[in-house]
């Protein structure tokens, strides 16, 4: 089955990068966060990152707009059961106790 749309659980630093890359690659992307404030922060981070790429000449404004048009965010409680994805990526918080020092 070909991947046509992507779901990402979490839109922090790692999740927003995954959302951005997937959207720039042409996939419809839906990210899910725990609450509305985190959804707003994730969308703001994505807009800032994509705008920065335009300002640095890495992408065209039309490519930014196309990527933004492929991104949607929602909360777990608002996720419609009919919204299906063909790939889901879960991001998480790295715990310092699980990392090796060195």
Residue pairs with C-beta under 8 A, 6 or more apart in sequence:
1 86
2 86
3 27
3 86
3 87
4 27
4 28
4 86
5 27
5 28
5 29
5 30
5 84
5 85
5 86
5 87
6 18
6 19
6 22
6 27
6 28
6 29
6 30
6 85
6 86
6 87
6 88
6 89
7 29
7 30
7 31
7 32
7 85
7 87
7 88
7 89
8 15
8 18
8 19
8 22
8 29
8 30
8 31
8 32
8 88
8 89
8 90
8 91
9 15
9 31
9 32
9 88
9 89
9 90
9 91
10 31
10 32
10 33
10 90
10 91
10 92
11 19
11 31
11 33
11 38
11 39
11 41
11 42
11 43
11 45
11 46
11 73
11 91
12 42
12 91
12 93
13 45
14 91
15 31
15 42
15 89
15 91
16 31
16 42
16 45
16 46
16 49
18 89
18 91
19 29
19 31
19 42
19 46
19 71
20 46
20 49
20 50
20 67
22 29
23 29
23 67
23 68
23 70
23 71
24 59
24 63
24 67
26 70
27 70
28 70
28 72
29 70
29 71
29 72
30 72
30 73
30 74
30 83
30 85
31 39
31 42
31 71
31 72
31 73
31 74
32 73
32 74
32 75
32 76
32 79
33 39
33 42
33 73
33 74
33 75
33 76
34 75
34 76
35 75
36 75
38 75
39 73
39 74
39 75
42 73
43 71
43 73
46 68
46 71
47 68
50 59
50 64
50 67
50 68
51 64
53 59
53 64
54 60
54 61
54 64
